[in-house]
């Protein structure tokens, strides 16, 4: 539905609502029909699943197989040593990842936002997750828009739609319908969207979509459909595991074959080949990798950064280039270029934000300086 192109009265008629909002029973009926106004949270990972993930690496599985074979061959000491390494590796990875996931899940329930909604002509404050299509909401400066809504009235309203459009500058909003029914989201000036914020002004709006049906909800659905791939470290460990499998099998086969050709007992040569194969497996590799990631995990936690998976620490460490929008939507709405790297020289740029005051300086020297004429020269 192109709500942005409809007249206010037509939008209210299609939503079966009025400027006085819905009454309590009708709001309750729609809540039961449409569901709560919140994004579908990711399915929580069980502790058992997190524990099983610790054995997803081929190297770990190879060590586990080596421990079992060692025990069957009577080499209890070797089996205990490999088992101890696997236990340390599994326990450390399991505890850190479980704590991280629980902390991330707790953040989802840290704060329940409220909204000012008109019910039967009276303004009430209700939990945002109880809003339904047809509810009339009141917005003021500093409020976060709780759902996608068609403006009924607006007074000097400007909103920050950076989460949806990437544009850091506030957008002017009016209740007048947009003539183009196929207008892009950034051009729908008669709409406000969930997840955006009121920069200045006030407004009254009728909710048209809630929960996963909002624009931000559709983005969340697309993101959730992306399958998580392996990190560079996991890919390398799996590649190493495949090589070790073929190497150990090859060593065992060669040693066994040579022994049999020399007339040695076949059973003993099988045991010897398996023992050599087990010796070729690097028992300490998974533990060393886990400990290194745990150190990085703790350092990130001290800087108030949190990740769900322990292996993600390595992905961040392997990042060499970060591409981001120059408008500064990742910061406070401003981003400043401080260094310009050219093919022959490197320049330092002074000044902050979008101010048209600053200088170009050669790196570590100041042979010349030039005032900036406009932010576009930055």
C-alpha positions as CSV (number, residue, x, y, z in Angstrom):
1,X,0.0,0.0,0.0
2,X,1.4,3.4,-1.0
3,X,0.3,5.1,2.2
4,X,2.5,8.2,1.5
5,X,0.4,9.1,-1.6
6,X,-3.0,8.9,0.1
7,X,-4.9,11.8,1.6
8,X,-5.1,11.8,5.4
9,X,-8.9,11.0,5.4
10,X,-8.4,8.1,2.9
11,X,-5.6,6.6,4.9
12,X,-7.8,6.7,8.1
13,X,-10.7,5.2,6.2
14,X,-8.6,2.3,4.9
15,X,-7.2,1.7,8.4
16,X,-10.7,1.9,9.9
17,X,-9.6,4.5,12.4
18,X,-10.1,8.1,13.3
19,X,-8.1,11.0,14.6
20,X,-9.3,10.1,18.1
21,X,-7.6,6.7,17.7
22,X,-8.9,3.3,18.5
23,X,-10.8,2.3,21.6
24,X,-9.4,-0.3,24.1
25,X,-11.3,-3.4,22.9
26,X,-10.5,-2.7,19.2
27,X,-6.8,-2.2,20.0
28,X,-6.8,-5.5,21.9
29,X,-8.5,-7.3,19.0
30,X,-5.9,-6.0,16.5
31,X,-3.0,-6.8,18.8
32,X,-4.2,-10.4,18.9
33,X,-4.5,-10.4,15.1
34,X,-1.3,-8.6,14.1
35,X,0.9,-9.6,17.0
36,X,3.2,-7.4,19.1
37,X,5.0,-4.5,17.6
38,X,8.6,-5.9,17.8
39,X,11.1,-7.4,15.5
40,X,11.4,-11.2,15.6
41,X,14.4,-11.9,17.8
42,X,16.9,-14.4,16.5
43,X,16.3,-17.9,17.7
44,X,18.4,-18.3,20.9
45,X,21.2,-20.9,20.6
46,X,20.9,-23.6,23.3
47,X,23.9,-24.4,25.5
48,X,24.0,-27.8,24.0
49,X,24.3,-26.4,20.5
50,X,27.1,-24.0,21.6
51,X,28.9,-27.0,23.1
52,X,28.5,-29.0,19.9
53,X,29.9,-26.1,17.9
54,X,33.2,-26.4,19.8
55,X,33.7,-29.8,17.9
56,X,32.9,-28.4,14.5
57,X,36.6,-28.0,13.5
58,X,38.1,-30.9,11.6
59,X,41.3,-30.6,13.6
60,X,39.3,-31.1,16.8
61,X,37.5,-34.1,15.4
62,X,40.9,-35.5,14.3
63,X,42.2,-35.1,17.8
64,X,39.1,-36.7,19.2
65,X,39.6,-39.7,16.9
66,X,43.3,-39.9,17.9
67,X,42.3,-40.0,21.6
68,X,39.8,-42.8,21.0
69,X,42.3,-44.9,18.9
70,X,45.0,-44.4,21.5
71,X,42.7,-45.6,24.3
72,X,41.7,-48.7,22.2
73,X,45.4,-49.5,21.6
74,X,46.1,-49.3,25.3
75,X,48.1,-46.1,25.2
76,X,46.2,-44.5,28.1
77,X,48.7,-41.7,28.8
78,X,48.5,-40.5,25.2
79,X,44.7,-40.6,25.3
80,X,44.5,-38.7,28.6
81,X,46.9,-36.0,27.3
82,X,44.8,-35.5,24.1
83,X,41.6,-35.6,26.1
84,X,42.9,-33.0,28.6
85,X,43.8,-30.6,25.7
86,X,40.4,-31.1,24.1
87,X,38.7,-30.5,27.5
88,X,40.5,-27.2,28.0
89,X,39.8,-26.1,24.5
90,X,36.1,-27.0,24.6
91,X,35.5,-25.6,28.1
92,X,37.2,-22.3,27.4
93,X,35.4,-21.7,24.1
94,X,32.1,-22.9,25.5
95,X,32.2,-20.6,28.6
96,X,33.2,-17.5,26.7
97,X,30.7,-17.9,23.9
98,X,27.9,-18.8,26.3
99,X,28.5,-15.7,28.4
100,X,28.7,-13.5,25.3
101,X,25.4,-14.8,23.8
102,X,23.6,-14.4,27.1
103,X,24.9,-10.8,27.4
104,X,23.7,-10.0,23.9
105,X,20.3,-11.6,24.5
106,X,20.0,-9.6,27.7
107,X,20.6,-6.3,25.8
108,X,17.4,-7.1,23.7
109,X,15.3,-6.9,26.9
110,X,17.2,-4.1,28.6
111,X,14.7,-1.4,27.9
112,X,11.1,-1.5,26.7
113,X,10.3,1.8,24.9
114,X,7.0,3.6,25.4
115,X,4.9,5.7,23.1
116,X,2.3,8.3,23.4
117,X,-0.9,6.9,21.8
118,X,-4.4,8.3,21.4
119,X,-7.0,5.9,22.6
120,X,-10.6,7.0,22.4
121,X,-9.6,10.6,22.3
122,X,-7.2,10.5,25.3
123,X,-3.4,10.5,25.1
124,X,-1.9,7.5,27.0
125,X,1.6,6.1,27.4
126,X,1.8,2.5,26.4
127,X,4.6,0.0,25.7
128,X,5.6,0.3,22.1
129,X,5.2,-3.4,21.5
130,X,1.4,-3.0,22.1
131,X,0.9,-0.6,19.2
132,X,-1.3,-1.8,16.3
133,X,-2.1,-0.6,12.8
134,X,-4.7,2.2,13.2
135,X,-3.3,3.6,16.4
136,X,-2.8,7.3,16.4
137,X,0.5,8.4,18.0
138,X,1.9,11.7,19.1
139,X,5.6,12.5,18.4
140,X,7.8,15.2,19.8
141,X,11.4,16.3,19.6
142,X,13.7,13.5,20.8
143,X,11.2,10.7,20.4
144,X,12.0,7.6,18.6
145,X,9.4,6.6,16.0
146,X,7.9,3.3,17.3
147,X,6.3,2.0,14.0
148,X,5.8,3.0,10.3
149,X,3.1,5.7,10.3
150,X,1.3,8.1,8.0
151,X,1.4,11.7,9.2
152,X,-1.9,13.3,10.1
153,X,-0.4,16.7,11.1
154,X,3.1,18.1,11.5
155,X,4.6,21.2,12.9
156,X,8.2,22.0,11.7
157,X,8.8,18.3,11.8
158,X,12.3,17.0,10.8
159,X,13.4,13.4,11.4
160,X,16.7,11.5,11.2
161,X,16.3,8.6,8.8
162,X,20.0,7.5,8.8
163,X,19.2,3.9,9.9
164,X,17.1,3.4,6.7
165,X,18.6,5.8,4.0
166,X,22.1,6.4,5.3
167,X,21.5,10.2,5.0
168,X,22.7,11.9,8.2
169,X,21.0,15.2,7.5
170,X,17.5,15.6,9.0
171,X,14.5,15.3,6.6
172,X,11.6,17.7,6.4
173,X,8.3,16.1,6.9
174,X,4.7,17.3,6.1
175,X,1.3,15.7,6.2
176,X,0.7,16.5,2.5
177,X,0.5,13.4,0.3
178,X,3.3,12.7,-2.1
179,X,2.1,12.7,-5.7
180,X,4.3,9.8,-6.9
181,X,3.0,6.5,-5.6
182,X,6.3,4.8,-6.5
183,X,8.4,7.4,-4.7
184,X,11.6,6.1,-3.1
185,X,11.6,5.8,0.7
186,X,13.8,8.8,1.1
187,X,11.2,10.9,-0.8
188,X,8.2,9.9,1.2
189,X,7.9,13.1,3.2
190,X,4.4,12.2,4.5
191,X,5.7,9.1,6.3
192,X,7.7,8.4,9.4
193,X,9.4,5.1,10.0
194,X,10.2,2.8,12.8
195,X,13.7,3.1,14.1
196,X,14.1,6.7,13.1
197,X,14.1,9.7,15.5
198,X,12.4,13.0,15.6
199,X,15.1,15.7,15.2
200,X,12.9,18.7,15.8
201,X,9.2,19.6,15.8
202,X,6.0,17.6,16.7
203,X,3.5,15.6,14.8
204,X,0.5,13.3,15.0
205,X,0.5,10.1,12.9
206,X,-1.6,7.0,12.3
207,X,0.3,3.6,12.3
208,X,0.2,1.6,9.1
209,X,2.7,-1.2,9.8
210,X,4.2,-2.8,12.9
211,X,6.8,-5.4,13.8
212,X,8.4,-7.3,10.9
213,X,6.1,-5.5,8.4
214,X,7.9,-2.2,8.9
215,X,10.8,-1.1,6.7
216,X,13.3,-1.8,9.4
217,X,11.7,-5.1,10.0
218,X,12.1,-6.1,6.3
219,X,15.8,-5.2,6.6
220,X,16.0,-7.4,9.7
221,X,14.4,-10.3,7.8
222,X,16.9,-10.0,5.0
223,X,19.8,-9.9,7.4
224,X,18.5,-13.0,9.3
225,X,18.3,-14.9,6.0
226,X,22.1,-14.6,5.4
227,X,23.9,-17.8,6.4
228,X,27.0,-17.3,8.6
229,X,30.1,-18.4,6.8
230,X,33.4,-19.6,8.2
231,X,36.0,-17.1,9.5
232,X,39.4,-17.1,7.8
233,X,40.9,-18.9,10.8
234,X,38.2,-21.6,10.7
235,X,38.8,-22.1,7.0
236,X,42.5,-22.4,7.5
237,X,42.1,-24.9,10.3
238,X,39.8,-27.0,8.2
239,X,42.2,-26.9,5.3
240,X,45.0,-27.9,7.7
241,X,42.8,-30.7,9.1
242,X,42.2,-32.1,5.6
243,X,45.9,-32.1,4.9
244,X,46.7,-33.8,8.3
245,X,44.1,-36.5,7.6
246,X,45.7,-37.4,4.3
247,X,49.2,-37.1,5.7
248,X,48.5,-39.3,8.7
249,X,46.8,-41.9,6.5
250,X,49.7,-41.8,4.1
251,X,52.3,-42.2,6.8
252,X,50.4,-45.1,8.4
253,X,50.0,-46.8,5.1
254,X,53.6,-46.4,4.0
255,X,55.0,-47.6,7.4
256,X,52.6,-50.5,7.5
257,X,53.4,-51.5,4.0
258,X,57.2,-51.4,4.5
259,X,56.9,-53.4,7.6
260,X,54.8,-56.1,6.0
261,X,57.2,-56.3,3.0
262,X,60.1,-56.9,5.5
263,X,58.2,-59.8,7.0
264,X,57.2,-58.1,10.3
265,X,53.8,-59.1,11.9
266,X,50.9,-57.4,10.2
267,X,49.0,-56.6,13.4
268,X,52.0,-54.9,15.0
269,X,52.7,-52.9,11.9
270,X,49.1,-51.7,11.9
271,X,49.5,-50.5,15.5
272,X,52.9,-48.9,14.7
273,X,51.3,-47.0,11.7
274,X,48.4,-45.8,13.8
275,X,50.8,-44.7,16.6
276,X,52.8,-42.6,14.1
277,X,49.7,-41.1,12.7
278,X,48.5,-40.1,16.1
279,X,52.0,-38.6,16.9
280,X,51.7,-36.4,13.7
281,X,48.5,-34.7,15.0
282,X,49.3,-31.3,16.7
283,X,47.4,-31.7,20.0
284,X,48.1,-28.2,21.1
285,X,46.9,-26.4,18.0
286,X,43.2,-26.0,19.0
287,X,44.1,-24.9,22.5
288,X,46.6,-22.4,21.3
289,X,44.1,-20.9,18.8
290,X,41.4,-20.8,21.5
291,X,43.6,-19.1,24.0
292,X,44.8,-16.5,21.5
293,X,41.1,-15.7,20.6
294,X,40.2,-15.6,24.3
295,X,42.9,-13.0,24.9
296,X,41.5,-10.9,22.1
297,X,37.9,-11.4,23.4
298,X,38.9,-10.1,26.8
299,X,40.7,-7.1,25.3
300,X,37.6,-6.2,23.3
301,X,35.4,-6.6,26.4
302,X,37.6,-4.1,28.3
303,X,36.8,-1.7,25.5
304,X,33.1,-2.3,25.8
305,X,32.9,-4.3,22.6
306,X,30.9,-7.6,22.5
307,X,30.8,-10.4,20.0
308,X,28.6,-13.5,19.9
309,X,31.1,-16.0,18.6
310,X,34.7,-16.4,19.8
311,X,35.9,-16.9,16.2
312,X,34.6,-13.5,15.2
313,X,37.5,-11.9,17.1
314,X,39.8,-13.3,14.4
315,X,37.6,-12.0,11.6
316,X,37.8,-8.5,13.1
317,X,41.6,-8.8,13.4
318,X,41.9,-10.0,9.8
319,X,40.0,-6.9,8.5
320,X,42.3,-4.6,6.5
321,X,39.9,-2.3,4.8
322,X,36.6,-0.8,6.1
323,X,34.3,0.9,3.6
324,X,31.7,3.2,5.1
325,X,29.4,6.1,4.1
326,X,31.2,9.5,4.1
327,X,28.1,11.2,5.5
328,X,29.1,10.1,9.0
329,X,26.1,8.1,9.9
330,X,28.3,5.8,12.0
331,X,29.2,8.6,14.3
332,X,27.3,11.7,15.6
333,X,26.1,12.7,12.1
334,X,29.5,14.1,11.0
335,X,32.6,12.5,9.7
336,X,35.9,14.4,9.0
337,X,38.6,13.4,6.6
338,X,42.0,14.0,8.4
339,X,44.5,12.4,6.0
340,X,44.5,12.3,2.2
341,X,46.9,9.7,0.7
342,X,47.9,10.3,-2.8
343,X,50.2,8.5,-5.2
344,X,53.2,10.9,-4.5
345,X,52.4,12.7,-1.3
346,X,50.3,12.5,1.8
347,X,48.3,15.5,3.1
348,X,46.9,16.2,6.5
349,X,43.5,18.0,6.7
350,X,42.6,20.1,9.7
351,X,39.1,21.2,10.9
352,X,36.1,19.3,12.1
353,X,32.7,18.3,10.9
354,X,31.1,20.2,8.1
355,X,32.7,23.5,9.0
356,X,34.3,25.3,6.1
357,X,37.5,26.2,8.1
358,X,40.7,24.2,7.8
359,X,44.0,23.7,6.1
360,X,45.8,21.2,3.9
361,X,49.2,20.3,5.2
362,X,51.9,18.1,3.8
363,X,52.6,15.2,6.1
364,X,54.8,16.3,9.1
365,X,55.6,19.6,7.3
366,X,53.7,22.8,6.5
367,X,55.2,24.3,3.4
368,X,51.9,25.8,2.4
369,X,48.3,26.1,3.7
370,X,45.0,26.7,1.9
371,X,41.7,27.6,3.5
372,X,38.8,25.3,2.7
373,X,36.2,27.0,0.5
374,X,33.4,24.5,1.3
375,X,32.8,21.2,2.9
376,X,32.8,19.5,-0.5
377,X,36.5,20.2,-0.9
378,X,37.0,17.8,2.1
